[in-house]
Amino acid sequence: MNNRSGKLGITLFMITLIAACTPGAATTEPIAITIQLGTTHQAVYAGFYAADQNGYYTDEGLKVNFLSGGTDIDIGARVLDGTAQFAVIGASTLIVDRANARPLRAVATILRRDPVAFFSLAESGIIRLQDFVGKRIQVNARLRPRLLAMLAHAGIDENEITLVSTGTYTDLYSGAIDVASGLVTSSALAAKRAGHTLNIVYPDDYGVHFYSTVIFSTDDFIANNPDLVLRVLRASFQGWEFAVENPQAAGAMVTKYNPAADADFEAASVAAMLPYINTGEDHIGWMKPEIWAGMLLTMQQQQEVTTALDPTKLYTMDFIQQIYGENNP
């Protein structure tokens, strides 16, 4: 067993022990909890599925239901109106909601780096942001501010590139576009399956850092149900510990919620997420004040957020610190 596996095993044991010793962790009648997902069922939620299927939620006296999401669903509204008690979404969406006076707050973050990246064919010679100059870059409206922030950090004028709002990986393969945007955890895997080798340009390498798979709820729910929040997170972290240690098994769990899913592809996707989940810097779920402040600043600079906003109101570390029993990783 390597050091990382050993550390994860010890942490999982600690979380399990805390759960077993917590008064009221198990109840006669399980409490029904609904978690709204940001997209359709897929590997990015594998740790939650593991917590469900391995009985970690049950051990905490919970019965959890997952609602599939999508671009046509207002995820924040689902939590605000009580359809769900928790939801999972990217940090940028939560920041916009908070800026629009929606009282939503993060309680943990699973992917401590956003898996969004920019891809070019290996033979194109496009290997860094500076190589985007004079090229056709496919980027949708949601990701456009990320790319513009990257360009600003690198001192590149956006007029030096051609932005294409639509396009597919088929367009990348055919040469209709030079660079495509997508997820390292799925798009890159799909390209490999199609027989293509890609160069990858990461926003993090150009000063743009964002959290993804953020677990959040309303201010009122968090304030009025602290024990319940603690139990949901404790079980969820156990599930993600399992996914880190067992990506093949965790990937297969996706098929219970999405029978059409390819278990091998989902397992490969879980494996691709591991560096984003278990960074080696801190515990699963951990959040850093400077990252929240940096995300807000980037969004303000790109005019995604135009109101004054206190970054400390975007999240709470109370539950993570209780679970791990410390103030610092």
C-alpha positions as CSV (number, residue, x, y, z in Angstrom):
1,M,0.0,0.0,0.0
2,N,1.4,3.4,-0.9
3,N,1.5,6.4,1.4
4,R,-1.6,8.0,-0.2
5,S,-3.6,4.8,0.1
6,G,-2.5,4.4,3.7
7,K,-3.5,8.0,4.6
8,L,-6.9,7.5,2.9
9,G,-7.5,4.3,4.7
10,I,-6.7,5.9,8.1
11,T,-9.0,8.8,7.3
12,L,-11.8,6.5,6.3
13,F,-11.4,4.6,9.5
14,M,-11.5,7.8,11.5
15,I,-14.7,9.0,9.8
16,T,-16.4,5.6,10.3
17,L,-15.4,5.5,13.9
18,I,-16.7,9.0,14.5
19,A,-20.0,8.1,12.8
20,A,-20.4,4.9,14.9
21,C,-19.7,6.8,18.2
22,T,-22.0,9.8,17.4
23,P,-25.2,9.8,19.4
24,G,-28.3,9.7,17.3
25,A,-26.3,8.7,14.1
26,A,-28.8,5.9,13.6
27,T,-32.5,6.4,14.0
28,T,-35.5,4.0,13.9
29,E,-37.0,5.9,11.0
30,P,-34.4,7.1,8.5
31,I,-34.6,10.8,7.6
32,A,-35.4,11.4,3.9
33,I,-32.9,13.7,2.2
34,T,-32.9,14.8,-1.4
35,I,-29.7,15.8,-3.2
36,Q,-30.2,17.7,-6.5
37,L,-27.4,16.9,-8.9
38,G,-26.2,19.5,-11.4
39,T,-26.3,17.2,-14.4
40,T,-27.5,13.7,-15.5
41,H,-26.2,10.8,-13.5
42,Q,-22.5,10.2,-14.2
43,A,-19.2,9.5,-12.6
44,V,-18.7,13.0,-11.2
45,Y,-21.2,11.9,-8.5
46,A,-19.7,8.4,-7.9
47,G,-18.8,9.1,-4.3
48,F,-22.4,10.0,-3.4
49,Y,-23.5,6.8,-5.1
50,A,-21.0,4.8,-3.1
51,A,-22.3,6.4,0.1
52,D,-25.8,5.3,-0.9
53,Q,-25.0,1.8,-2.1
54,N,-22.5,1.0,0.6
55,G,-24.9,1.9,3.3
56,Y,-23.0,5.0,4.7
57,Y,-26.1,7.2,4.5
58,T,-28.1,4.4,6.2
59,D,-25.5,4.2,9.0
60,E,-26.1,7.9,9.6
61,G,-29.9,7.4,9.8
62,L,-30.6,8.8,6.3
63,K,-32.4,7.7,3.2
64,V,-31.1,9.7,0.3
65,N,-32.7,10.4,-3.0
66,F,-30.8,11.9,-6.0
67,L,-32.5,14.1,-8.5
68,S,-31.0,14.3,-12.0
69,G,-30.1,17.8,-13.2
70,G,-29.4,19.5,-16.5
71,T,-28.9,22.9,-18.2
72,D,-32.6,23.5,-18.3
73,I,-33.0,23.1,-14.5
74,D,-32.5,26.0,-12.0
75,I,-30.5,24.0,-9.4
76,G,-30.5,26.8,-6.8
77,A,-34.2,27.2,-7.0
78,R,-34.7,23.5,-6.3
79,V,-32.9,24.0,-2.9
80,L,-34.6,27.3,-2.1
81,D,-38.1,25.9,-2.6
82,G,-37.4,22.7,-0.6
83,T,-37.5,20.2,-3.4
84,A,-34.0,19.3,-2.3
85,Q,-32.1,19.9,0.9
86,F,-28.7,19.8,-0.8
87,A,-27.4,20.3,-4.3
88,V,-24.1,19.8,-6.1
89,I,-22.9,22.3,-8.7
90,G,-19.9,24.3,-9.9
91,A,-18.7,27.1,-7.6
92,S,-19.2,29.8,-10.3
93,T,-22.9,29.1,-10.4
94,L,-23.2,29.3,-6.6
95,I,-21.3,32.6,-6.6
96,V,-23.7,34.1,-9.2
97,D,-26.7,32.8,-7.1
98,R,-25.3,34.5,-4.0
99,A,-24.6,37.7,-5.9
100,N,-28.3,37.6,-6.9
101,A,-29.3,37.6,-3.2
102,R,-30.0,33.9,-3.1
103,P,-29.1,32.7,0.4
104,L,-27.1,29.6,-0.6
105,R,-23.8,28.5,0.9
106,A,-21.2,25.8,0.2
107,V,-20.5,23.2,3.0
108,A,-17.9,21.2,1.1
109,T,-16.1,20.9,-2.2
110,I,-15.3,17.5,-3.8
111,L,-13.3,18.6,-6.9
112,R,-10.8,21.1,-5.8
113,R,-9.9,21.9,-9.4
114,D,-12.4,22.4,-12.1
115,P,-11.8,19.6,-14.7
116,V,-12.6,22.0,-17.6
117,A,-9.7,22.3,-20.0
118,F,-8.9,23.2,-23.6
119,F,-7.9,20.4,-26.1
120,S,-6.0,20.3,-29.4
121,L,-4.9,17.4,-31.5
122,A,-1.4,16.2,-30.6
123,E,-0.2,16.9,-34.1
124,S,-1.4,20.5,-34.1
125,G,1.5,21.9,-32.2
126,I,-0.9,23.8,-29.9
127,I,0.5,23.0,-26.5
128,R,0.2,26.3,-24.5
129,L,-2.1,29.3,-24.3
130,Q,0.2,31.4,-26.4
131,D,-0.4,29.0,-29.3
132,F,-4.0,29.9,-29.4
133,V,-3.2,33.2,-31.2
134,G,-4.6,33.1,-34.7
135,K,-6.6,29.9,-34.0
136,R,-10.3,29.0,-33.9
137,I,-11.2,28.2,-30.3
138,Q,-14.5,26.6,-29.4
139,V,-15.9,27.8,-26.1
140,N,-19.5,28.0,-24.9
141,A,-21.0,31.0,-23.1
142,R,-20.4,29.6,-19.6
143,L,-16.7,29.0,-20.2
144,R,-15.9,32.1,-22.2
145,P,-15.1,34.2,-19.1
146,R,-12.6,31.5,-17.9
147,L,-10.8,31.6,-21.3
148,L,-10.8,35.5,-21.2
149,A,-9.4,35.4,-17.7
150,M,-6.6,33.0,-18.8
151,L,-5.8,35.3,-21.7
152,A,-5.7,38.3,-19.4
153,H,-3.3,36.6,-17.1
154,A,-1.0,35.7,-20.0
155,G,-1.2,39.2,-21.5
156,I,-2.9,38.0,-24.7
157,D,-5.5,40.2,-26.4
158,E,-8.8,38.3,-27.0
159,N,-8.9,39.8,-30.5
160,E,-5.9,37.8,-31.4
161,I,-8.0,34.6,-31.4
162,T,-11.3,33.6,-33.0
163,L,-13.9,32.5,-30.6
164,V,-16.4,29.9,-31.9
165,S,-19.5,29.4,-29.7
166,T,-20.5,26.0,-31.0
167,G,-18.7,22.9,-32.2
168,T,-18.1,19.3,-31.4
169,Y,-15.1,17.1,-31.1
170,T,-15.8,15.9,-34.6
171,D,-15.1,19.4,-35.7
172,L,-11.8,19.2,-33.8
173,Y,-10.9,16.0,-35.5
174,S,-11.8,17.3,-38.9
175,G,-9.9,20.6,-38.5
176,A,-13.0,22.8,-38.5
177,I,-11.8,24.2,-35.2
178,D,-8.3,24.2,-33.7
179,V,-9.1,24.0,-30.0
180,A,-12.2,22.5,-28.2
181,S,-13.2,23.0,-24.6
182,G,-14.5,20.2,-22.4
183,L,-13.8,18.1,-19.3
184,V,-10.6,16.1,-18.7
185,T,-12.8,13.6,-16.9
186,S,-15.0,12.8,-19.9
187,S,-14.2,14.6,-23.1
188,A,-10.5,13.6,-23.2
189,L,-11.5,10.0,-22.5
190,A,-14.0,10.0,-25.3
191,A,-11.3,11.4,-27.7
192,K,-8.9,8.7,-26.7
193,R,-11.6,6.1,-27.4
194,A,-12.1,7.6,-30.8
195,G,-8.4,7.1,-31.5
196,H,-7.1,10.6,-31.0
197,T,-4.3,11.9,-28.8
198,L,-4.8,15.4,-27.3
199,N,-2.8,18.2,-26.0
200,I,-4.4,19.7,-22.9
201,V,-4.2,23.3,-21.7
202,Y,-5.3,23.8,-18.1
203,P,-6.8,27.0,-16.7
204,D,-5.0,26.4,-13.4
205,D,-1.7,26.8,-15.3
206,Y,-2.7,30.4,-16.2
207,G,-3.9,31.7,-12.8
208,V,-7.6,30.6,-13.1
209,H,-8.6,28.4,-10.2
210,F,-12.2,27.2,-9.7
211,Y,-13.9,24.6,-7.5
212,S,-16.3,22.1,-8.9
213,T,-18.8,19.6,-7.5
214,V,-19.6,21.9,-4.6
215,I,-22.1,20.7,-2.0
216,F,-24.4,23.5,-0.9
217,S,-27.7,24.2,1.0
218,T,-29.5,27.3,2.2
219,D,-28.4,29.5,5.0
220,D,-31.5,28.6,7.0
221,F,-31.2,24.9,6.5
222,I,-27.6,24.9,7.6
223,A,-28.3,27.0,10.6
224,N,-31.4,25.0,11.7
225,N,-30.1,21.5,10.9
226,P,-26.4,21.4,11.8
227,D,-26.5,17.7,12.9
228,L,-28.2,16.7,9.7
229,V,-25.7,18.6,7.6
230,L,-22.9,16.9,9.5
231,R,-24.3,13.4,8.9
232,V,-24.8,14.0,5.2
233,L,-21.3,15.2,4.8
234,R,-19.8,12.5,7.0
235,A,-21.4,9.8,4.9
236,S,-20.6,11.5,1.6
237,F,-16.9,11.8,2.5
238,Q,-16.9,8.1,3.3
239,G,-18.4,7.5,-0.2
240,W,-15.7,9.6,-1.8
241,E,-13.0,7.9,0.2
242,F,-14.3,4.6,-1.3
243,A,-14.4,6.0,-4.8
244,V,-10.7,7.2,-4.5
245,E,-9.7,3.7,-3.3
246,N,-11.9,1.8,-5.7
247,P,-12.5,3.7,-8.9
248,Q,-13.5,0.6,-10.9
249,A,-16.2,-0.3,-8.4
250,A,-17.4,3.3,-8.0
251,G,-17.7,3.7,-11.7
252,A,-19.9,0.6,-12.0
253,M,-22.2,2.1,-9.3
254,V,-23.3,4.8,-11.8
255,T,-25.2,2.2,-13.8
256,K,-27.8,1.8,-11.0
257,Y,-29.0,5.4,-11.6
258,N,-28.2,5.5,-15.3
259,P,-28.6,2.0,-16.8
260,A,-27.4,3.3,-20.2
261,A,-24.0,4.3,-18.8
262,D,-20.9,2.4,-19.8
263,A,-19.4,1.1,-16.6
264,D,-15.8,0.9,-17.9
265,F,-16.0,4.5,-19.2
266,E,-17.5,5.7,-15.9
267,A,-14.7,3.9,-14.0
268,A,-12.1,5.6,-16.2
269,S,-13.8,8.9,-15.5
270,V,-13.6,8.3,-11.8
271,A,-9.9,7.5,-12.1
272,A,-9.3,10.7,-14.1
273,M,-10.9,12.7,-11.3
274,L,-8.6,11.4,-8.5
275,P,-6.0,14.2,-8.7
276,Y,-8.9,16.7,-8.4
277,I,-10.4,15.0,-5.4
278,N,-7.4,13.9,-3.4
279,T,-5.0,16.7,-3.9
280,G,-2.5,15.6,-1.3
281,E,-2.7,19.0,0.3
282,D,-5.7,18.4,2.6
283,H,-8.7,16.3,3.3
284,I,-11.5,15.4,0.9
285,G,-14.1,18.1,0.9
286,W,-11.7,20.8,2.3
287,M,-12.0,24.4,1.1
288,K,-9.6,27.3,1.2
289,P,-10.6,31.0,1.8
290,E,-8.1,32.2,-0.7
291,I,-9.6,30.1,-3.5
292,W,-13.1,31.4,-2.8
293,A,-11.8,35.0,-2.8
294,G,-9.9,34.3,-6.0
295,M,-12.9,32.8,-7.8
296,L,-15.0,35.8,-6.8
297,L,-12.3,38.3,-7.9
298,T,-12.0,36.5,-11.3
299,M,-15.7,36.7,-11.9
300,Q,-15.9,40.3,-10.9
301,Q,-13.0,41.1,-13.3
302,Q,-14.9,39.4,-16.1
303,Q,-18.2,41.2,-15.1
304,E,-19.9,37.9,-14.3
305,V,-20.6,39.4,-10.9
306,T,-21.2,43.1,-10.7
307,T,-22.3,43.5,-7.1
308,A,-20.1,43.7,-3.9
309,L,-20.0,40.3,-2.2
310,D,-18.3,39.1,0.9
311,P,-16.4,35.9,-0.1
312,T,-16.7,34.5,3.5
313,K,-20.5,34.3,3.0
314,L,-20.1,31.9,0.1
315,Y,-19.1,28.9,2.3
316,T,-18.7,27.5,5.8
317,M,-15.9,25.3,7.1
318,D,-17.7,24.5,10.3
319,F,-18.8,21.0,9.4
320,I,-15.5,19.9,7.7
321,Q,-13.6,21.0,10.7
322,Q,-15.9,19.0,13.0
323,I,-15.6,15.9,10.9
324,Y,-11.8,16.0,10.7
325,G,-11.3,17.4,14.2
326,E,-8.9,20.1,13.3
327,N,-8.6,23.6,11.9
328,N,-5.9,22.9,9.4
329,P,-5.1,19.9,7.1
